[in-house]
Amino acid sequence: MSATAPTTPSPAGWNFDNSYARLPAMLHEALEPTAVREPRMVVFNHALGQELGLNPTALADQAAIFAGNELPEGAAPLAQAYAGHQYGNFTGLGDGRAILLGEQITPTGERYDVQLKGSGPTPFSRRGDGRAALGPMLREYIISEAMHALGIPTTRSLAVVTTGEKVFRQQSLPGAVLTRIAASHIRVGTFEWAAAHGDKEALRALAGYTLQRHYPELVTAEEPYLALLTGVMERQARLIAQWQCVGFIHGVMNTDNVALSGETIDYGPCAFMDAFDPATVFSSIDRNGRYAYGNQPQIAQWNLARLAEALLPLLHAEEKQAVEVANAAIESFKTTFERHWLTGMRAKLGLFTEEAGDRALIEALLVWMREQKADFTNTFRSLSDAGKTMLNNHPSFIAWHAQWQQRLSHQSQSNEVVQERMQAHNPAVIPRNHKVEEALAAASEHGDLSVMQRLLEVLAKPYVDNEGRAEYCTPSGEAPGAYQTFCGT
């Protein structure tokens, strides 16, 4: 998109533009972060800083900036307004504890939001304190970096600082602020907000902005707003398929957590599955399993239907025709998701070609894994390691393995090439829940960051086998359902 970014970056590398602030006023509130007592740097992402065109040496000890006590040159801080369906119920939301400082323009011309999370109350705080605790902010840092290393589109974390203040949840906890980097923070809920206010021009401005920022190739489409809907659906289908292929459970797939950029956003009650079971839920508040692992594709479709509803005034002048257009688009999601999921699962099994029986072959393995409570990550990684004995002597697995070998024989690639493909799509390491908790406890309770740093080093190379990393590949041994995650708000 066109930008009016500064031409001379600051010594620290800040090169801000504020295009979102130029959207209609109903979509945001100008607001500065609330200063904290004693900001201290906990972790700074040097690699990400360099990618953004920043000077990590100049910024790594600038805790005041990442706490919100000082503003980077060119920042125009604001809280974004948006709505959302939370567990199926519509409500007005907005940034209740986050401030968008602006958009960093990288040396290559890319645009990224720079947002402070936990930066104090806003007009959207709904009686909340606007603050965040250290543990949940470090969780987001760890999991988002792990997702990036896995090759899954995600927001990322530039820094976490402590505030020198306590936040009070079920107990007193050390306060913290996270700096989140995102392609943007435009959500399905952003469109729901504009639609709920009946402001067609604001809706049109938001849609045009989103097209220019994330789908510039669709700006000149004959029906650009329909093209936007289908473009978002394509990216979401691919994203959810990638989640499914690594056993990731988001935990809170509300419409305000669906980014139109196609990135994974919000790492609250998320976790990775150990023993395979489609009914797996980790979130302490998801008591009915709405966002269980096996439900994620259909929930994604439901969320996208809410986007389609918000876009109705732009899809056709007549409401009946607009609904028909939207329904036709939404109905195609399942086929799109299936395409991406099959592509991912074929790669996990070393398949280069497509055959009609592939889905049945994949499903048969998953059925066996569920019956045997087999570890999702380790099962696929073991299949990709040549020379290992078969995972299980159970007759059903032996029969499946023979079918798989027969299917592999239908393609021309050598065993070595097949193995390379499988190892590139089956991680050896994921953020095991007990290892994440171990790192968070060490940092939050004892101020020991070494456990987290070691975990981050391992997670940075998830597809690499290393004997020294065995403890990071072993499931916790907890009974399924014993582990719970919490939102942290």
C-alpha positions in Angstrom: 0.0 0.0 0.0 1.1 3.6 -0.4 2.8 5.1 2.6 3.8 8.4 4.0 6.6 6.9 6.1 9.6 9.0 7.2 12.5 8.8 4.9 15.2 9.0 7.6 15.0 6.3 10.3 15.9 7.3 13.8 19.3 6.1 15.3 17.4 3.2 16.9 16.0 2.3 13.4 12.4 3.4 14.1 10.7 4.2 10.8 7.1 4.8 11.7 4.0 5.4 9.6 0.5 5.6 11.1 -1.8 4.6 8.3 -4.4 2.9 10.6 -4.8 6.2 12.4 -5.9 7.8 9.2 -9.0 5.4 9.0 -12.4 6.7 10.2 -12.3 7.8 13.9 -14.9 5.2 14.9 -12.2 2.5 14.5 -9.8 3.8 17.1 -9.1 6.0 20.0 -5.9 8.1 20.3 -4.3 7.2 23.6 -0.9 7.0 25.2 0.3 4.0 27.3 0.2 4.4 31.0 3.7 4.7 32.5 4.9 2.0 34.9 7.1 2.3 38.0 10.3 0.5 37.1 10.6 -1.0 33.6 13.2 -3.7 33.2 14.1 -5.7 30.1 13.4 -9.4 30.4 14.0 -10.6 26.9 14.6 -8.9 23.6 14.3 -10.6 20.2 17.5 -9.5 18.4 16.9 -11.5 15.2 13.4 -10.0 14.8 14.7 -6.5 15.6 17.2 -6.8 12.7 14.5 -8.0 10.4 12.5 -5.0 11.2 15.4 -2.7 10.4 15.9 -1.8 14.0 19.2 -1.4 15.9 19.1 -4.1 18.5 22.3 -2.8 20.2 20.6 0.6 20.7 17.3 -0.9 21.9 18.1 -4.0 23.9 18.4 -1.9 27.1 15.6 0.5 26.3 13.0 -0.9 28.6 11.3 2.4 29.0 10.2 2.3 25.3 8.9 -1.2 25.5 7.0 -0.5 28.7 5.3 2.6 27.2 7.1 5.1 29.4 8.7 6.7 26.4 7.4 6.8 22.8 9.5 5.9 19.7 10.0 8.8 17.3 7.0 9.0 14.9 4.6 6.9 17.0 1.0 7.9 17.1 -0.4 5.6 19.8 -4.0 4.4 19.7 -6.4 1.7 21.0 -8.2 -0.2 18.2 -12.0 -0.6 18.4 -13.5 -4.0 17.4 -16.3 -6.3 18.4 -16.3 -10.1 18.5 -18.2 -13.3 19.0 -16.8 -14.8 22.1 -17.9 -18.4 22.5 -20.7 -17.6 20.0 -22.0 -14.5 21.8 -21.6 -11.1 20.2 -20.1 -8.3 22.3 -18.3 -5.0 21.8 -14.6 -5.3 22.7 -11.6 -3.2 21.6 -8.1 -3.1 22.9 -8.7 -3.4 26.6 -5.0 -3.6 27.5 -3.1 -2.9 24.3 -1.8 0.2 22.5 -0.8 0.3 18.8 2.2 2.6 18.6 2.2 2.6 14.8 3.6 0.7 11.8 7.3 0.1 11.4 8.4 0.3 7.7 11.3 -2.1 7.1 14.3 -1.4 4.8 12.5 -3.6 2.2 9.3 -1.6 2.5 7.3 -4.1 4.5 4.8 -2.8 7.1 4.4 -4.2 10.6 2.3 -3.1 13.5 4.1 -2.4 16.7 1.8 -3.0 19.6 2.3 -2.9 23.4 0.2 -5.5 25.3 -0.4 -4.9 29.0 0.2 -1.1 28.6 -2.6 0.1 30.8 -6.4 0.9 30.7 -8.1 2.1 27.6 -11.7 3.2 26.9 -12.3 -0.4 26.0 -11.0 -2.0 29.2 -14.5 -2.8 30.6 -13.4 -2.2 34.2 -10.2 -4.2 33.7 -6.8 -2.9 34.9 -5.3 -2.9 31.4 -2.3 -4.8 32.7 -0.7 -8.2 32.0 1.3 -10.7 34.1 4.8 -11.8 33.3 3.9 -15.5 32.8 1.3 -15.1 30.0 3.5 -12.6 28.2 6.4 -15.0 28.2 4.1 -17.7 27.1 3.2 -15.6 24.0 6.9 -14.9 23.4 7.8 -18.6 23.5 4.8 -20.0 21.5 4.9 -17.3 18.8 8.6 -17.8 18.2 8.0 -21.6 18.1 5.2 -21.2 15.5 7.5 -18.9 13.4 10.2 -21.6 13.5 7.6 -24.2 12.4 6.9 -22.1 9.4 3.3 -21.2 10.4 2.2 -17.6 9.9 2.1 -15.8 13.2 2.4 -12.5 15.1 5.8 -12.3 16.8 7.2 -10.9 20.0 10.0 -8.3 20.0 10.4 -7.8 23.7 9.0 -8.4 27.2 9.7 -6.1 30.1 8.6 -6.2 33.7 6.9 -3.1 35.2 8.0 -3.1 38.8 4.3 -3.4 39.7 2.0 -6.2 40.6 -1.1 -7.3 38.9 -3.9 -9.1 40.7 -5.6 -12.1 39.2 -6.3 -15.1 41.4 -3.0 -14.1 43.1 -0.5 -11.3 43.1 1.8 -11.6 40.0 4.7 -9.6 38.5 3.4 -7.2 35.9 4.8 -7.1 32.3 4.4 -5.6 28.9 4.9 -7.5 25.6 5.7 -5.8 22.3 3.8 -7.7 19.6 4.7 -7.4 15.9 2.0 -8.2 13.4 1.3 -7.8 9.7 -1.7 -6.0 11.1 -4.2 -6.3 13.9 -7.2 -6.1 11.6 -9.6 -8.8 12.7 -13.0 -10.2 11.8 -14.2 -8.4 14.8 -13.0 -5.1 13.4 -15.4 -5.5 10.5 -18.1 -6.6 12.9 -17.6 -3.4 14.8 -18.1 -1.2 11.7 -21.1 -3.2 10.6 -22.7 -3.2 14.0 -22.6 0.6 13.9 -24.3 0.7 10.5 -21.5 2.9 9.1 -21.2 1.7 5.5 -18.6 4.3 4.6 -16.4 3.3 7.5 -16.9 -0.4 6.5 -16.0 0.5 2.9 -12.9 2.4 4.0 -11.8 -0.5 6.3 -12.3 -3.0 3.5 -10.4 -0.9 1.0 -7.6 -0.4 3.5 -7.4 -4.2 4.2 -7.3 -4.9 0.5 -4.4 -2.5 -0.1 -2.5 -3.6 2.9 -2.8 -7.4 2.6 -4.3 -8.3 -0.8 -3.1 -5.6 -3.2 -3.4 -8.0 -6.1 -7.2 -8.0 -5.5 -7.7 -4.2 -5.4 -8.7 -4.1 -9.1 -10.8 -7.3 -9.0 -14.2 -7.0 -10.6 -15.9 -7.6 -7.2 -13.1 -6.5 -4.8 -15.1 -7.1 -1.6 -16.0 -10.6 -2.6 -12.4 -11.1 -3.6 -11.4 -9.9 -0.1 -13.7 -12.5 1.5 -12.4 -15.4 -0.6 -8.8 -14.2 -0.1 -9.2 -14.2 3.7 -10.9 -17.6 3.5 -8.0 -19.0 1.5 -5.4 -17.8 4.1 -7.5 -19.0 7.1 -8.0 -22.4 5.5 -4.3 -22.8 5.0 -3.5 -21.5 8.5 -5.9 -23.9 10.3 -4.6 -26.8 8.2 -1.1 -26.0 9.4 -2.3 -25.9 13.0 -3.9 -29.3 12.5 -0.8 -30.8 11.0 1.3 -30.0 14.1 -1.3 -30.6 16.8 -1.7 -27.0 17.8 -4.9 -26.0 19.7 -5.5 -22.2 19.7 -8.0 -22.4 22.6 -9.9 -19.2 22.0 -11.0 -18.9 18.4 -13.3 -16.0 18.9 -13.9 -13.7 15.9 -11.7 -11.0 17.5 -8.8 -13.5 17.3 -9.1 -14.1 13.6 -6.6 -11.8 11.8 -7.4 -11.0 8.2 -3.7 -11.1 7.4 -3.8 -14.9 7.9 -1.5 -14.9 10.9 -2.0 -16.7 14.2 -2.9 -14.1 16.8 -3.4 -14.2 20.5 -1.6 -16.9 22.5 -3.7 -17.1 25.6 -5.0 -20.6 26.5 -3.1 -22.3 23.6 -1.2 -25.6 23.7 0.2 -28.4 21.6 -1.4 -31.9 21.8 0.5 -34.9 23.1 -1.7 -38.0 22.8 -3.8 -37.7 19.7 -7.5 -37.1 20.4 -9.7 -34.8 18.3 -11.6 -33.9 21.5 -8.6 -32.4 23.2 -9.2 -29.1 25.0 -6.7 -27.3 27.2 -8.5 -24.0 27.9 -9.9 -23.8 31.5 -12.9 -21.9 30.3 -13.8 -24.0 27.2 -15.9 -26.4 29.2 -18.0 -27.6 26.3 -15.1 -28.1 23.9 -16.2 -25.5 21.4 -12.6 -24.9 20.4 -11.3 -28.5 20.7 -8.7 -29.6 18.2 -11.1 -31.4 16.0 -13.5 -28.5 15.9 -11.1 -25.9 14.7 -11.8 -26.2 11.0 -15.6 -25.8 11.4 -15.2 -23.0 13.9 -13.0 -21.2 11.4 -15.8 -21.5 8.8 -18.3 -20.2 11.4 -16.1 -17.2 12.1 -15.7 -16.4 8.4 -19.4 -16.5 8.1 -19.5 -13.6 10.6 -17.1 -11.7 8.3 -19.3 -12.4 5.4 -22.3 -11.0 7.3 -20.4 -7.9 8.1 -19.5 -7.4 4.4 -23.1 -7.9 3.2 -23.6 -4.2 2.5 -20.6 -4.2 0.2 -21.3 -7.5 -1.6 -24.5 -6.4 -3.3 -27.0 -3.5 -3.2 -29.9 -6.0 -2.6 -29.6 -7.9 0.7 -31.1 -11.1 -0.7 -28.4 -11.3 -3.5 -25.7 -10.3 -1.0 -26.7 -13.2 1.2 -26.6 -15.6 -1.7 -23.2 -14.4 -2.7 -21.9 -14.7 0.9 -23.3 -18.2 1.4 -21.8 -19.5 -1.8 -18.4 -18.2 -0.7 -18.6 -19.6 2.8 -19.8 -23.0 1.6 -16.5 -23.4 -0.3 -14.4 -23.1 2.8 -14.6 -26.9 3.6 -13.3 -27.8 0.2 -10.5 -25.2 0.5 -9.5 -26.4 4.0 -9.5 -30.1 2.8 -7.2 -29.2 0.0 -4.7 -27.6 2.3 -5.0 -30.3 5.0 -4.5 -33.1 2.5 -1.4 -31.2 1.1 0.0 -31.0 4.6 -0.7 -34.5 5.6 0.6 -36.0 2.3 3.9 -34.2 3.0 4.0 -35.6 6.5 3.7 -39.1 5.0 6.2 -38.5 2.2 3.7 -38.4 -0.6 4.6 -36.4 -3.7 1.6 -37.4 -5.8 -2.2 -37.4 -5.2 -4.4 -40.5 -5.2 -8.0 -40.9 -4.3 -7.3 -43.2 -1.4 -4.9 -40.9 0.4 -7.5 -39.4 2.7 -8.6 -42.9 3.8 -4.9 -43.8 4.4 -4.4 -40.7 6.6 -7.6 -41.3 8.5 -6.7 -44.9 9.2 -3.5 -43.8 10.9 -5.3 -41.1 12.9 -7.8 -43.7 14.1 -5.0 -46.0 15.2 -3.3 -43.1 17.0 -6.4 -42.2 18.9 -7.1 -45.8 19.9 -3.5 -46.2 21.1 -3.3 -42.7 22.6 -0.2 -42.3 20.5 1.8 -39.1 20.8 1.0 -36.9 17.7 4.4 -35.4 17.2 6.5 -38.4 18.0 4.4 -40.8 15.8 4.9 -38.8 12.7 8.6 -38.1 13.4 9.2 -41.8 14.0 7.7 -42.6 10.6 10.0 -40.1 9.0 13.2 -41.6 10.6 14.7 -44.3 8.4 16.1 -47.3 10.1 13.8 -47.2 13.1 11.7 -50.2 13.9 8.0 -49.9 13.4 6.3 -47.9 16.1 4.0 -50.7 17.3 3.5 -54.4 16.7 -0.3 -54.1 16.9 -1.9 -55.9 14.0 -3.8 -52.8 12.8 -0.6 -50.7 12.7 1.3 -53.4 10.8 -1.6 -53.6 8.3 -1.6 -49.8 7.9 2.2 -49.6 7.5 2.0 -52.1 4.7 -0.6 -50.0 2.9 1.5 -46.9 3.4 4.6 -48.7 1.9 2.5 -49.8 -1.0 1.3 -46.3 -1.6 4.9 -45.0 -1.5 5.8 -47.5 -4.2 3.5 -45.7 -6.6 5.8 -42.7 -6.8 9.2 -42.4 -8.4 11.1 -40.6 -5.5 13.8 -42.5 -3.7 13.5 -43.5 0.0 16.1 -40.8 0.8 14.0 -38.1 -0.9 10.9 -39.3 0.8 12.6 -39.2 4.2 13.9 -35.7 3.6 10.3 -34.5 2.7 8.9 -36.1 5.9 11.6 -34.7 8.2 11.0 -31.3 6.8 7.3 -31.5 7.7 7.3 -33.5 10.9 8.9 -31.6 13.7 11.1 -33.4 16.2 10.4 -30.7 18.8 7.3 -28.7 19.8 6.7 -26.5 22.8 5.8 -29.4 25.1 3.4 -28.1 27.7 5.3 -29.2 30.7 8.6 -27.7 29.4 6.8 -24.4 28.7 5.4 -24.4 32.3 8.9 -25.2 33.6 10.4 -22.2 31.8 7.6 -19.9 32.9 7.8 -20.9 36.6 11.6 -20.4 36.6 11.3 -17.0 35.1 8.2 -15.8 37.1 8.9 -17.3 40.5 12.7 -17.3 40.6 13.8 -14.7 38.0 15.8 -17.5 36.3 15.6 -16.9 32.5 18.1 -19.7 31.6 15.4 -22.3 31.4 13.5 -20.3 28.9 16.5 -19.3 26.9 17.5 -23.0 26.5 13.9 -23.8 25.4 13.9 -21.0 22.9 17.2 -22.3 21.4 15.7 -25.8 21.0 12.4 -24.5 19.5 14.3 -22.4 17.0 15.3 -25.6 15.1 12.2 -27.8 15.4 13.0 -30.1 12.5 16.5 -31.0 13.6 17.3 -34.2 15.5 19.8 -33.9 18.3 20.5 -36.4 21.1 21.0 -33.6 23.6 17.4 -32.5 23.0 15.7 -35.7 24.1 14.1 -34.2 27.2 12.2 -31.7 24.9 10.8 -34.5 22.8 9.3 -36.5 25.7 5.6 -36.1 26.6 4.8 -35.1 30.2 3.2 -38.4 31.1 0.2 -36.6 32.5 -3.2 -38.2 31.9 -5.1 -36.7 28.9 -7.1 -33.7 30.0 -5.0 -33.1 33.1 -3.2 -30.0 31.8 -5.1 -26.7 31.7 -4.2 -23.3 30.3 -5.6 -19.9 31.2 -6.3 -16.7 29.4 -4.1 -14.5 31.6 -6.5 -11.5 31.4 
